[in-house]
Every structure is written in C-alpha cells, then in structure tokens.
Amino acid sequence: MREGMFQWIIAGVASLVLAATLHAGGWAIVTVRDLPEYAVAGKPFQLAFMVRGHGIEPLDGLEPKITATSAGSVVKASAVATKKTGEYAATLALPRAGTWRIQIAGTIDDLTLPGLTVIAPASSPPPPLSQAAFGRRLFVAKGCIGCHTNREVETEILAGIGPDLTGKRFPEAYLKSLLADPKSAFASPRTDSNWEMPNLGLTKSEIAALTAFMNRERPR
C-alpha cells in the first residue's frame, strides 16, 4: 500500500515538474505528419503530429486536444501518444462539406492548420493543388511558421526565432539539401542554442512542394 502511494506521489511530482518546465518560457513546434489536401464528410481520417520542445526535442507526456470548426459546427477529439517518441495521433470525422479549421492545442504553443476542404461523399475530388499551393500549406503544417516569419502566409503565430523568409528565394539545390538534412547544409555547426533547424523527416514530394512555394514567382 505504501509502495503504491509512493509511486503515485512520484508520478504526480514528475507531472508537475514537466508542466512547470514546459510553461516557464518554453516553446514548441508542432509538425503534422501527413497533411491531407481534402477529406470526405463522415469518413474518418487520422491526424498525426510530432511536438518538439524548442523545435528540437520530442516531448512526451502531453495531452493534445483537437478542435475542428466550420460555420458553427464544432468537432473535438483527444490525441493519444503513438509508439514514436513525441508523436501523437487523433482520428477525426468531419460531419459535413465545407472548409474546416483545425486547431491543435495542449502542445505549449497551439497550431491552427490551413483550412481543410471537406467534400460530400458523392462528390468528385477537388482539383489537386499546385506544388507551390501545397507548399504554402506545408509551411504551416510542418511547423516552419513557428520559427520563421513569413508575411506571405496567413497565420496567427508571431515567429522570429529563425531568419525572416518573407519574399526570399534560394538556389533550388541548396534549399532541397537544407530541407532534407539541415545539419549537412550548414557550412559550420551553429553555436546559437536558441535556434537550430531540426530535421523534420520530410518526404521528397514535401521538399519539392516547399521549394516550389519558396521559389515561386511573385507579382512585381
């Protein structure tokens, strides 16, 4: 009995220490694993995401909450930890067609994803997004906006940890190399502990889309 009580007290103290650490000036980046271009009303889909403290360290022990809203309709779900450290997943079924805004909360810093198009079950799929348009969505969903200011992206997040990327373009080969393996792309190791670009495990198609977004033609 005493041993069980002792373990319960230790677990409670550990939870309080974790909460205090995360909220005492801490910040985190949320990275969505597979961002859907659209969903079908009533058909469940999984939303999986990684939470990294200070953009780097995967965080366990969180209880993320998902809220999806569209024209007065609200759907809520709780995310649970997967077998991968720092990763959580929730299953959503959005009940009707329309544009839905999905917010991930309970991760230190909330993230609102770009609007998700939901179609009726009998409808034809919407036209696929261009690489640049999909890259714009990924810039938010992959957590880039959490570190980099980009006034060309609609977001409520006020970033400023990494370089300002508003209007910036980069050599294609360099940018793809940086997104695939940030450490190898830097000429020398960074010594600034306040900012380090993490390896997000991006797929080739995601790297291509982000590159297309960053290097797209802008109106003059």
Residue pairs with C-beta under 8 A, 6 or more apart in sequence:
15 61
18 61
22 28
22 53
22 59
22 108
23 108
26 53
26 54
26 108
27 53
27 54
27 55
27 108
27 109
27 146
28 51
28 52
28 53
28 54
28 55
28 59
28 107
28 108
28 109
29 51
29 52
29 55
29 109
29 143
29 146
29 147
29 198
30 49
30 50
30 51
30 104
30 107
30 109
30 111
30 143
30 146
31 49
31 50
31 51
31 52
31 141
31 142
31 143
31 200
32 47
32 48
32 49
32 113
32 141
32 142
33 48
33 49
33 50
33 87
34 48
35 113
35 137
35 138
35 141
35 142
36 45
36 116
37 117
37 126
37 128
37 129
37 134
38 116
38 117
38 118
38 119
38 125
38 126
39 45
39 92
39 94
39 100
39 116
39 117
39 118
39 119
40 118
40 119
40 120
40 121
41 94
41 95
41 96
41 97
41 118
41 119
41 120
41 121
42 93
42 94
42 95
42 121
43 93
43 121
44 91
44 92
44 93
45 91
45 92
45 93
46 89
46 90
46 91
46 92
47 66
47 79
47 89
47 90
47 91
47 92
47 102
47 104
48 82
48 87
48 88
48 89
49 64
49 79
49 87
49 88
49 89
49 104
50 58
50 84
50 86
50 87
50 88
51 58
51 59
51 62
51 64
51 86
51 87
51 88
51 107
51 108
52 58
52 59
52 86
52 143
52 198
53 59
53 108
55 143
55 146
55 147
55 161
55 195
55 196
55 197
55 198
56 196
56 198
57 86
58 84
58 85
58 86
58 87
59 86
59 107
59 108
60 81
60 85
60 86
62 81
62 88
62 106
62 107
63 78
63 79
63 106
64 78
64 79
64 88
64 90
64 104
64 105
64 106
64 107
65 76
65 77
65 78
65 79
65 104
65 105
65 106
66 76
66 77
66 78
66 79
66 90
66 92
66 102
66 103
66 104
66 105
67 74
67 75
67 76
67 102
67 103
67 105
68 74
68 75
68 76
68 77
68 92
68 94
68 100
68 101
68 102
68 103
68 116
69 75
69 100
69 101
69 103
70 94
70 96
70 98
70 99
70 100
70 101
70 118
71 98
73 95
73 96
73 98
75 92
75 93
75 94
75 95
77 90
77 91
77 92
78 90
79 88
79 89
79 90
79 104
80 88
80 89
80 90
81 87
81 88
82 88
82 89
92 102
94 100
94 116
94 118
96 118
97 118
97 119
97 120
97 123
98 118
99 115
99 116
99 117
99 118
100 115
100 116
100 118
101 112
101 113
101 115
101 116
102 112
102 113
102 116
103 110
103 111
103 112
103 113
104 110
104 111
104 112
104 113
109 146
109 157
111 140
111 143
111 146
111 157
112 155
112 156
113 137
113 140
113 141
114 136
114 137
114 140
114 141
114 154
117 126
119 125
119 126
129 137
130 212
131 208
131 209
131 212
131 213
132 209
132 212
132 213
132 216
133 213
134 209
134 213
135 209
135 210
135 211
135 212
135 213
135 214
136 152
136 153
136 213
138 144
138 206
138 209
138 210
138 213
139 145
139 150
139 153
139 210
139 213
140 153
140 155
142 200
142 202
142 206
142 210
143 200
144 150
144 165
144 210
145 153
145 155
145 157
145 159
146 157
146 159
146 161
147 159
147 161
147 162
147 195
147 197
148 159
148 161
148 162
148 163
148 164
148 165
149 158
149 159
149 160
149 164
149 165
149 166
150 159
150 164
150 165
150 166
151 166
152 166
152 167
161 194
161 195
162 195
162 197
165 214
167 218
168 214
169 214
169 215
170 178
170 214
170 215
172 211
172 215
174 185
175 210
175 211
175 214
175 215
176 207
176 208
176 211
177 184
177 185
178 185
178 197
179 200
179 202
179 207
179 210
179 211
180 202
180 207
181 199
182 197
182 198
182 199
183 189
183 199
190 196
202 210
